[in-house]
Amino acid sequence: MLLYLLIIAVCMLIIAGIVTLALAENFLFVLLWTTAGVALIMAVDGLTATVARLMPDPKKSKFFDVSRKEKQTYEKWRIRKWKDKVPEIGHFTGFRKNKLDDPRSVAYVERFLMESRYGEVGHIVSCVTGALIFLVQLIPAFPAYWWMLCIGIVFVNAALNIPTVFVLRYNYYKLTALKNALIKKEQKLTAASLATATAKDATEGA
């Protein structure tokens, strides 16, 4: 999280600096409006995530299926080395996705997969809804260069959301494999128990 906050702070300074140099404006005032833009887009992202969670679970959508090739692509990007540096804000929804607390439970893994789907939808849609901050330009009190700030802010917002989507999809592949393995294990145990019970009944009947 600290890394992301540092990235945001540096990007704010760069955006404000570019606009200041381009228009010969007061840097502190531009930085103030840049900060307002960042706060606004964070609010939009939060609202987007909240609305996404109110929607039905898109469990049946093929969109969330991750192929082995896609998973290998993420590994070529060395996702294992940097995925833990991506902020995880599951504490806001009561379910953390940065570690497996109960990897032997099918129900728990199913919940993990559901939370991953909601997370993916939220982050992808946020890349688009972030552009709503451009509409603030319609308010007379906002500076004429607001749209210039928005270009940079929206770009940075998308750039910070996309890596999270990659991490969620990479983990989704592994979680799906884990769930299938657990289901097969349960089926084998059930079949073994049934066979034992049947053999026991047959022995007693004889």
Backbone bond lengths (Angstrom), bond angles and torsions (degrees), N, CA, C in turn:
res aa  C-N    CA-C-N  psi(-1)  N-CA   C-N-CA  omega(-1)  CA-C   N-CA-C  phi
1 M - - - 1.459 - - 1.526 111.57 -
2 L 1.339 116.78 -40.24 1.467 120.51 179.42 1.524 111.01 -62.40
3 L 1.337 115.77 -37.40 1.463 120.42 179.01 1.528 110.06 -62.85
4 Y 1.327 116.29 -43.69 1.468 120.63 -179.81 1.526 110.98 -65.19
5 L 1.320 116.46 -41.66 1.464 119.99 178.96 1.528 110.50 -63.52
6 L 1.334 115.60 -37.31 1.465 119.73 177.76 1.528 110.51 -66.00
7 I 1.330 115.71 -42.49 1.474 120.33 178.40 1.525 110.18 -60.79
8 I 1.338 116.17 -44.76 1.461 120.66 179.63 1.525 111.09 -61.47
9 A 1.332 116.34 -44.27 1.460 121.14 -179.36 1.528 111.21 -62.03
10 V 1.331 116.33 -45.11 1.469 120.68 179.66 1.524 110.70 -63.82
11 C 1.327 116.33 -43.14 1.468 120.72 179.44 1.528 111.26 -63.97
12 M 1.325 116.74 -37.65 1.460 120.43 176.78 1.521 110.78 -60.20
13 L 1.322 116.24 -44.74 1.465 120.77 179.75 1.531 110.95 -64.23
14 I 1.334 116.33 -40.27 1.465 120.33 179.82 1.528 110.73 -65.81
15 I 1.337 116.26 -46.87 1.470 120.61 -179.82 1.527 110.64 -60.86
16 A 1.321 115.38 -48.19 1.465 119.79 179.74 1.523 110.93 -62.59
17 G 1.325 116.38 -38.97 1.457 120.48 179.68 1.513 112.58 -64.64
18 I 1.333 116.60 -42.81 1.473 120.90 179.94 1.525 110.94 -63.04
19 V 1.333 116.58 -46.64 1.468 120.74 -179.92 1.531 110.55 -64.56
20 T 1.328 116.65 -39.36 1.463 121.00 178.97 1.525 111.14 -61.48
21 L 1.327 116.68 -46.07 1.463 121.11 -179.70 1.524 111.79 -68.50
22 A 1.331 116.45 -36.58 1.465 120.50 -177.44 1.527 112.30 -70.88
23 L 1.324 116.43 -35.51 1.463 120.35 -174.25 1.520 114.02 -113.99
24 A 1.327 116.52 0.25 1.474 121.34 -179.37 1.535 110.83 56.58
25 E 1.323 115.95 43.55 1.465 121.64 179.11 1.532 109.46 -94.27
26 N 1.332 115.47 170.80 1.456 121.32 176.60 1.530 108.88 -73.44
27 F 1.334 116.64 122.80 1.463 120.72 -174.48 1.527 112.60 -59.75
28 L 1.310 117.58 -42.19 1.467 120.52 -177.07 1.522 111.46 -64.52
29 F 1.339 116.88 -39.23 1.462 119.93 178.25 1.530 110.53 -67.19
30 V 1.322 115.45 -41.37 1.472 119.56 179.06 1.529 109.97 -64.30
31 L 1.332 116.29 -41.44 1.462 120.67 178.91 1.522 110.77 -63.78
32 L 1.320 116.03 -36.55 1.467 120.34 178.05 1.520 110.99 -63.07
33 W 1.330 116.44 -44.66 1.468 120.32 178.53 1.528 111.00 -69.00
34 T 1.314 116.44 -32.43 1.474 120.02 176.33 1.524 110.17 -64.37
35 T 1.310 116.01 -42.30 1.468 121.35 177.74 1.523 110.32 -62.20
36 A 1.334 115.96 -40.18 1.470 120.29 178.12 1.526 110.02 -63.28
37 G 1.333 116.44 -39.29 1.465 120.54 179.17 1.515 112.13 -65.61
38 V 1.326 116.37 -41.31 1.466 120.97 178.43 1.529 110.40 -64.58
39 A 1.329 116.82 -42.98 1.466 120.87 178.61 1.524 110.47 -62.82
40 L 1.320 115.71 -38.72 1.463 120.68 -179.28 1.522 111.52 -67.28
41 I 1.329 116.41 -43.28 1.472 118.70 -178.15 1.529 110.66 -71.09
42 M 1.333 117.20 -29.51 1.468 119.91 174.77 1.528 110.08 -65.51
43 A 1.332 115.47 -38.66 1.466 120.02 178.29 1.529 110.10 -65.69
44 V 1.336 116.43 -40.35 1.465 121.11 178.35 1.524 110.06 -64.21
45 D 1.337 116.85 -42.18 1.470 121.09 178.17 1.528 110.83 -61.87
46 G 1.326 115.71 -42.53 1.468 119.91 179.38 1.516 111.67 -63.79
47 L 1.342 115.86 -41.91 1.466 120.51 178.76 1.525 110.48 -66.09
48 T 1.320 116.00 -39.49 1.469 120.78 178.99 1.525 110.85 -61.82
49 A 1.330 116.69 -44.75 1.465 121.30 179.21 1.523 110.93 -63.27
50 T 1.338 116.43 -39.40 1.470 120.84 179.93 1.514 111.31 -64.83
51 V 1.333 116.21 -44.91 1.470 121.13 179.99 1.521 110.19 -65.62
52 A 1.338 116.48 -39.13 1.467 120.70 -179.98 1.524 111.29 -60.10
53 R 1.320 116.16 -38.16 1.467 120.17 -178.92 1.525 112.33 -73.43
54 L 1.321 117.28 -17.49 1.456 120.70 178.14 1.529 111.62 -82.11
55 M 1.321 115.49 -13.40 1.457 120.68 179.96 1.531 110.03 -79.82
56 P 1.351 117.14 157.17 1.473 120.04 176.86 1.527 110.64 -61.39
57 D 1.315 116.91 148.32 1.461 121.55 179.72 1.533 109.45 -63.52
58 P 1.350 116.95 118.97 1.479 120.40 -178.87 1.522 112.13 -78.67
59 K 1.304 116.27 47.21 1.465 122.62 -173.31 1.521 113.36 -60.01
60 K 1.338 117.51 -37.45 1.460 120.94 -173.84 1.527 113.27 -83.33
61 S 1.316 117.74 -6.47 1.462 120.32 -177.88 1.528 111.40 -70.07
62 K 1.319 115.89 133.04 1.462 121.60 178.24 1.528 111.29 -72.12
63 F 1.323 115.98 -12.72 1.460 121.17 -178.24 1.525 111.58 -57.61
64 F 1.325 116.38 -32.01 1.464 120.65 -175.60 1.520 113.45 -86.25
65 D 1.318 117.01 -7.71 1.465 119.74 177.99 1.532 109.50 -66.41
66 V 1.313 115.92 130.33 1.461 121.19 -179.54 1.526 109.19 -114.35
67 S 1.303 116.60 121.96 1.462 120.94 -178.68 1.533 110.82 -80.91
68 R 1.313 115.36 163.59 1.462 120.09 176.83 1.526 110.36 -61.91
69 K 1.342 116.34 -36.63 1.460 120.65 -179.73 1.532 110.75 -63.62
70 E 1.346 116.22 -42.51 1.461 119.72 178.79 1.527 110.39 -63.94
71 K 1.318 115.93 -42.64 1.466 120.94 178.72 1.526 110.73 -60.87
72 Q 1.328 116.81 -41.43 1.463 121.13 179.18 1.533 110.90 -66.95
73 T 1.330 116.54 -32.51 1.466 120.38 177.52 1.521 110.22 -63.01
74 Y 1.340 116.06 -43.58 1.466 119.72 177.87 1.533 110.86 -62.30
75 E 1.314 115.43 -36.67 1.465 119.15 179.58 1.529 111.45 -68.96
76 K 1.336 117.16 -32.01 1.458 120.97 175.65 1.532 109.72 -65.41
77 W 1.332 115.43 -29.55 1.468 120.39 177.36 1.531 111.15 -83.20
78 R 1.345 115.49 9.17 1.460 122.82 178.93 1.528 112.08 55.54
79 I 1.317 115.45 45.31 1.466 120.75 -177.31 1.528 112.28 -62.55
80 R 1.321 116.66 -28.47 1.466 119.69 -179.39 1.524 111.91 -63.17
81 K 1.330 116.71 -27.93 1.457 120.31 -177.33 1.524 113.32 -80.25
82 W 1.348 116.82 -27.80 1.467 118.67 -175.45 1.529 115.31 -118.22
83 K 1.332 117.55 -6.38 1.463 118.30 -175.94 1.526 113.39 -63.67
84 D 1.319 117.59 -30.40 1.465 120.17 179.90 1.527 112.67 -74.84
85 K 1.327 116.37 -10.72 1.461 120.33 177.71 1.524 111.91 -87.36
86 V 1.336 116.20 -10.55 1.472 120.65 177.58 1.519 108.32 -77.65
87 P 1.328 118.69 127.23 1.477 121.33 -178.21 1.516 112.66 -57.82
88 E 1.316 115.92 140.43 1.467 122.33 176.78 1.531 107.05 -119.75
89 I 1.325 116.10 117.44 1.471 120.10 -174.96 1.524 111.46 -112.98
90 G 1.332 114.86 34.50 1.462 119.35 -179.27 1.513 113.75 -63.65
91 H 1.348 117.13 -18.04 1.470 119.06 -179.71 1.517 111.63 -64.55
92 F 1.361 115.91 -19.60 1.466 118.81 177.95 1.526 111.28 -74.49
93 T 1.327 116.79 -22.77 1.466 120.79 -179.79 1.525 111.71 -108.77
94 G 1.331 116.21 0.11 1.456 119.79 178.26 1.520 113.65 81.46
95 F 1.332 116.84 13.92 1.471 119.70 179.94 1.524 109.10 -146.11
96 R 1.314 116.80 109.22 1.458 121.43 179.94 1.529 111.03 -81.71
97 K 1.319 115.33 140.30 1.463 120.64 -178.04 1.522 112.62 -115.99
98 N 1.323 116.91 16.73 1.466 119.05 179.96 1.525 112.54 -94.91
99 K 1.344 117.35 -2.06 1.453 120.08 174.89 1.523 110.04 -161.16
100 L 1.343 114.73 158.37 1.468 120.79 178.91 1.522 108.99 -94.30
101 D 1.320 116.50 115.41 1.461 120.43 179.98 1.525 112.66 -85.64
102 D 1.334 116.19 -29.66 1.469 119.40 -177.54 1.530 109.59 -141.73
103 P 1.327 117.47 72.40 1.475 121.38 -175.02 1.527 114.85 -69.62
104 R 1.334 117.84 -4.07 1.473 120.18 179.83 1.520 112.74 -100.44
105 S 1.325 116.20 0.31 1.461 120.65 -178.16 1.525 110.81 -104.49
106 V 1.330 116.28 122.19 1.470 120.79 177.99 1.522 110.14 -63.67
107 A 1.326 116.40 -40.86 1.468 120.84 -179.23 1.529 110.91 -62.20
108 Y 1.341 116.04 -41.62 1.464 120.28 179.51 1.528 110.87 -65.40
109 V 1.333 117.78 -44.48 1.457 121.81 179.83 1.526 110.37 -64.50
110 E 1.335 116.58 -38.07 1.465 121.04 176.51 1.528 110.05 -60.99
111 R 1.321 116.56 -43.33 1.472 121.10 178.01 1.527 110.14 -63.21
112 F 1.322 116.18 -40.39 1.467 121.53 178.97 1.530 109.77 -60.56
113 L 1.331 116.06 -44.94 1.460 121.38 179.09 1.525 111.27 -62.67
114 M 1.332 116.32 -41.39 1.468 120.77 179.06 1.526 110.78 -62.62
115 E 1.330 116.34 -45.82 1.463 120.74 179.00 1.528 110.69 -62.98
116 S 1.324 116.54 -34.82 1.468 120.76 178.09 1.522 110.50 -66.43
117 R 1.339 116.82 -39.15 1.467 119.90 178.88 1.526 110.44 -64.48
118 Y 1.333 116.05 -45.86 1.466 119.62 177.78 1.522 110.80 -60.93
119 G 1.327 116.33 -41.58 1.452 120.46 179.93 1.518 112.05 -63.11
120 E 1.313 115.79 -43.41 1.466 120.22 -179.36 1.522 111.10 -62.98
121 V 1.325 115.81 -45.80 1.472 120.36 178.47 1.528 110.25 -59.57
122 G 1.321 115.93 -46.68 1.456 120.38 -178.43 1.517 112.58 -59.27
123 H 1.331 116.91 -45.77 1.468 120.46 -177.72 1.531 112.32 -70.43
124 I 1.324 117.03 -37.89 1.470 119.82 179.09 1.521 110.57 -66.94
125 V 1.330 116.15 -47.12 1.469 119.90 -178.73 1.529 110.75 -65.41
126 S 1.340 116.71 -33.15 1.469 120.54 179.57 1.526 111.78 -62.04
127 C 1.327 116.86 -29.12 1.470 120.10 177.61 1.527 110.58 -63.75
128 V 1.332 115.91 -27.39 1.468 121.03 -179.04 1.531 111.28 -93.44
129 T 1.341 115.87 -48.87 1.471 119.21 -176.67 1.523 112.24 -66.72
130 G 1.333 116.59 -19.46 1.456 119.04 177.09 1.522 112.11 -58.38
131 A 1.330 115.71 -27.36 1.472 120.71 -179.58 1.531 112.35 -67.52
132 L 1.322 116.93 -11.06 1.467 120.05 179.25 1.523 112.19 -62.19
133 I 1.335 117.02 -20.81 1.459 118.60 -178.69 1.532 111.46 -67.23
134 F 1.337 116.81 -16.96 1.464 119.29 175.61 1.526 110.94 -61.63
135 L 1.345 116.53 -30.42 1.465 121.09 -176.76 1.525 112.46 -64.33
136 V 1.319 116.49 -21.93 1.463 120.49 179.69 1.533 110.48 -62.26
137 Q 1.334 116.36 -20.70 1.469 121.10 178.75 1.534 110.98 -57.88
138 L 1.341 115.49 -23.03 1.473 120.16 -179.42 1.524 112.58 -71.20
139 I 1.319 116.38 -16.26 1.471 120.51 178.55 1.519 108.52 -82.60
140 P 1.329 118.45 120.09 1.469 122.23 -175.79 1.526 114.33 -55.39
141 A 1.324 117.93 -30.13 1.464 120.89 -176.25 1.528 112.76 -68.83
142 F 1.299 116.50 -18.37 1.461 119.38 -178.60 1.529 110.77 -84.70
143 P 1.337 117.02 147.23 1.470 120.93 -175.37 1.528 113.08 -66.48
144 A 1.303 115.64 156.89 1.463 121.28 -179.03 1.528 111.94 -65.02
145 Y 1.329 116.33 -25.34 1.465 119.96 -178.72 1.530 111.97 -88.73
146 W 1.317 118.48 10.07 1.470 121.93 -179.65 1.520 111.88 -54.02
147 W 1.337 116.48 -41.79 1.468 120.30 -178.16 1.524 111.42 -62.20
148 M 1.338 116.60 -32.04 1.461 119.98 178.83 1.527 110.48 -68.00
149 L 1.332 115.71 -40.31 1.468 119.90 176.80 1.528 110.01 -64.32
150 C 1.326 115.33 -40.27 1.469 120.23 -177.12 1.517 112.33 -62.21
151 I 1.331 117.06 -36.57 1.467 120.02 179.46 1.526 110.08 -57.00
152 G 1.317 115.64 -48.39 1.458 119.96 -179.90 1.515 112.90 -68.11
153 I 1.327 116.37 -43.02 1.468 121.13 -177.70 1.524 111.34 -65.04
154 V 1.329 116.57 -43.95 1.470 120.62 179.88 1.523 110.69 -65.41
155 F 1.321 116.66 -38.72 1.468 120.52 178.56 1.530 110.73 -63.51
156 V 1.320 116.28 -46.84 1.473 120.66 -179.82 1.530 110.15 -64.19
157 N 1.330 116.58 -39.81 1.466 120.92 179.02 1.527 110.77 -59.09
158 A 1.328 116.41 -45.54 1.466 120.68 179.22 1.533 110.41 -66.01
159 A 1.329 115.85 -41.08 1.465 120.66 -178.99 1.524 111.86 -63.40
160 L 1.333 117.63 -28.97 1.465 120.82 179.33 1.528 112.11 -86.73
161 N 1.321 116.99 -23.15 1.466 120.64 179.18 1.523 112.59 -81.58
162 I 1.310 116.38 -36.82 1.462 120.85 -174.92 1.534 113.81 -60.71
163 P 1.340 119.99 -44.68 1.471 119.09 178.41 1.528 112.91 -58.46
164 T 1.331 116.22 -34.48 1.469 119.94 178.21 1.522 110.64 -63.86
165 V 1.332 115.70 -38.84 1.473 120.13 177.74 1.525 109.58 -62.58
166 F 1.317 117.25 -42.08 1.469 120.97 179.21 1.534 110.57 -61.46
167 V 1.324 117.01 -43.73 1.463 121.08 -179.99 1.529 110.56 -64.06
168 L 1.326 116.61 -43.68 1.470 120.75 -179.81 1.525 110.67 -62.18
169 R 1.317 117.27 -42.01 1.465 120.44 -179.53 1.531 111.19 -70.52
170 Y 1.314 117.10 -37.43 1.462 120.55 177.83 1.526 110.20 -62.81
171 N 1.316 116.01 -45.82 1.469 120.40 178.65 1.524 111.56 -68.84
172 Y 1.344 116.38 -31.32 1.467 120.41 -179.13 1.533 110.43 -61.60
173 Y 1.320 115.88 -39.00 1.460 120.24 178.81 1.525 110.36 -60.48
174 K 1.319 116.02 -47.70 1.463 120.85 -178.05 1.533 111.51 -68.64
175 L 1.319 117.00 -37.36 1.463 120.85 179.23 1.526 111.23 -67.04
176 T 1.331 115.73 -38.28 1.471 119.86 178.11 1.524 110.30 -63.97
177 A 1.322 116.19 -41.55 1.468 120.52 178.25 1.526 110.41 -64.76
178 L 1.332 116.30 -39.84 1.463 120.82 178.71 1.525 110.67 -64.80
179 K 1.318 116.76 -43.82 1.466 120.39 179.71 1.526 110.93 -61.48
180 N 1.328 116.86 -44.89 1.472 120.50 179.73 1.523 111.19 -62.35
181 A 1.339 116.56 -38.60 1.469 120.68 179.14 1.527 110.72 -66.64
182 L 1.328 116.79 -40.09 1.461 120.76 178.87 1.527 111.66 -66.37
183 I 1.328 115.76 -39.52 1.469 120.18 179.25 1.525 110.26 -64.63
184 K 1.336 117.00 -42.95 1.469 120.83 178.73 1.524 110.60 -62.99
185 K 1.337 115.84 -39.44 1.459 120.40 179.46 1.524 110.73 -64.23
186 E 1.337 115.85 -42.76 1.465 120.12 178.92 1.522 110.62 -64.70
187 Q 1.328 116.33 -39.79 1.464 120.07 179.28 1.523 111.17 -63.83
188 K 1.323 116.96 -40.50 1.469 120.68 178.23 1.518 111.04 -65.15
189 L 1.332 116.81 -41.65 1.464 120.62 179.40 1.520 110.80 -65.52
190 T 1.339 115.37 -39.65 1.464 120.02 178.84 1.526 110.63 -64.80
191 A 1.347 114.74 -43.72 1.463 119.65 -179.71 1.536 110.50 -64.87
192 A 1.334 116.36 -39.59 1.461 120.57 179.43 1.524 110.63 -66.08
193 S 1.328 117.16 -40.74 1.462 121.69 179.25 1.519 110.61 -65.45
194 L 1.331 114.67 -40.96 1.467 119.61 179.46 1.516 110.44 -65.13
195 A 1.332 116.80 -41.62 1.466 120.73 179.97 1.524 110.44 -64.93
196 T 1.338 116.61 -39.59 1.465 121.05 179.12 1.526 110.47 -64.97
197 A 1.356 114.58 -43.50 1.466 118.88 179.63 1.513 111.97 -64.33
198 T 1.359 116.36 -39.33 1.460 121.56 -179.87 1.525 110.34 -66.00
199 A 1.333 115.84 -42.76 1.467 120.10 179.15 1.522 111.33 -64.74
200 K 1.333 115.40 -37.47 1.462 120.69 179.28 1.527 110.47 -65.47
201 D 1.340 116.07 -42.80 1.470 120.66 179.50 1.516 110.37 -64.56
202 A 1.331 115.68 -39.39 1.461 119.43 -178.46 1.523 109.53 -67.10
203 T 1.320 117.82 -38.25 1.461 121.94 179.71 1.524 110.85 -67.07
204 E 1.326 116.21 -42.64 1.466 119.73 178.78 1.511 112.08 -66.66
205 G 1.344 114.99 -33.69 1.458 119.19 -178.65 1.516 110.65 -70.70
206 A 1.338 116.48 -32.41 1.450 120.47 178.83 1.517 111.57 -72.31
